[in-house]
Amino acid sequence: MSDETTLSEDERQRLAAALGLEKFARLFPEAFDRACAFSGTMQSRVPEPEGIADEPAHIFHASREAEA
Amino acid sequence: MSELHYLDLVEATRLIRTKELSPLTYVEALIARIEALEPKLNAFLDLTAETALKAAREAESKVARDESMGPLHGVPFGLKDIIDVAGLKTTAHSKILADNVAAEDAFVTARLRSAGGIPLGKLATHEFALGGPSFDLPWPPARNPWNPRTMPGGSSSGAGAAVAAGMLPGALGSDTGGSVRNPASCCGIVGIKPTYGRVSRRGVVPLSFALDNIGPLTRTVADNACLLKAIAGHDAGDPASARVPVPDFAADLGKGVKGLKIGVIRHFYTRDLVAEPEMAAAIEAALETLSGLGAEIIELSVEPLQVYAGCNRVILLAEAYAVHRKWLRERPEDYAALTRERLVGGAFIPAVEYVQALRARRRLAAAFNAAIAPLDVVVTASSMDPPCEIDDAEAIAGTYARQARAPFNLTGNPALALPTGFSKSGLPLSMQIVGKPFDETTVYRVAHAYEQATSWHRQRPPLAAA
């Protein structure tokens, strides 16, 4: 996971309150910050959809064609 | 039969059927092996010796009476401790579920029992199938039989260690981003993530609904095909379970690879990430072996590894957070540090990013399957490095990014890891063989041909009893 620490004390407290994670952020502030940074890195790697109608498979099956 | 504990699973079933091996003698030999090595390897959270011995006696009586026997009659198996066994605790190796007793067998447990298998215990896992080897939990982490100072991979860590060490002929693990294939790679054994939907997850502690799979770990490819056959099949109790026929996965094991087209995704381990030279060289040598057996090797280029990995991680973290939010809010101190930090990452993923990852997933899976349509299977790396020291936190953290397993949880394709040799320091090297959806049979065919042309699966860890 990324070690980037990106949150100020105020930012962390506001974010933790919004998420209901006040206890977590109070006990483990560094883990909270690192997880936030790592999550952002992963999100940045998700490609944008190519078309407006690109739709997820709601119950994902690797291949409907293989189904009997 | 000088080393009963290293009998292959298929051979054990044959010997039991022909009355050359007593199920009771076999179970006793494995229990003795476990008791001798467990202090060093920590593979088991719960060894159910008494109930296994009772079941072995019953199995032996059936053999004596020539009663009909299932395909796994009298053969012990182990389960990663996120898989339910009625009446036993399913702890997920976590303080959070330390008192969680399962009311019923998981679908896969029931399947193995009905095939005649004997549950011999619950196996160590990285906490909730996501953490890493942790020293701040109620149970110690499993260790690698090839060198107990190194990690056995995970999250199905106990399954990898137990099978490689000859404590069990086979075990079941789970795989959400590579957790069957990683211990298989680290411990020099065979592990498959079947096609998504092939095996029911009912009765298994979830990590990520969209990515979770159950798969077997064994010492040989034939054993693996045998175990998968026993657990595969539709289950109306798992909403992702596919209604597909279950073939004899071992049907093509003797057919070789002559004339097969095998793609190789080199950019995963030479450009997107750069594998340890020994790992890359072993994969190239394996490709030469397959080529020498008559396969045509074809270079294949797909999306960069990081794109698949990013989508996998966003989906995994968002769904895992949905499972764990209440505990992370109320009991964060009850998780291991590594698990806690990983799980809370899901809190920061907005709904829109989760949906975009799901949209990307469908497109990436379709593109991948179109790219491999002219091929029979694809080869690429599993791990980028041999297993690292178990207490090297920085190296452990790095192993989760330095792998090429997560793409196939995203696309859903079957993917098998198997040994390709050993590093200079004596640690296992590996590769992956990836197939078309629901075509595990061809994956096993290619893996078996390679296995039989080499001797890696006959190497044993240099273990002495503790």
Interface residues (C-beta under 8 A of the other chain):
Chain A: M1 L15 L19 G20 L21 K23 F24 L27 F28 A31 F32 R34 A35 C36 F38 S39 G40 M42 Q43 S44 R45 V46 P47 E48 P49 E50 D54 E55 P56 A57 I59 F60 H61 A62 S63 E65 A66 E67 A68
Chain B: T195 Y196 G197 A210 P239 A240 A242 R243 V244 P245 Q306 V307 A309 G310 C311 R313 V314 L317 R325 L328 R329 E330 P332 E333 A337 R340 E341 R342 V344 G345 G346 A347 F348 I349 E353 V355 Q356 A357 L358 R359 A360 R361 R362 R363 A365 N369 A397 Y400 T411 G412 N413 K436 P437 F438 D439
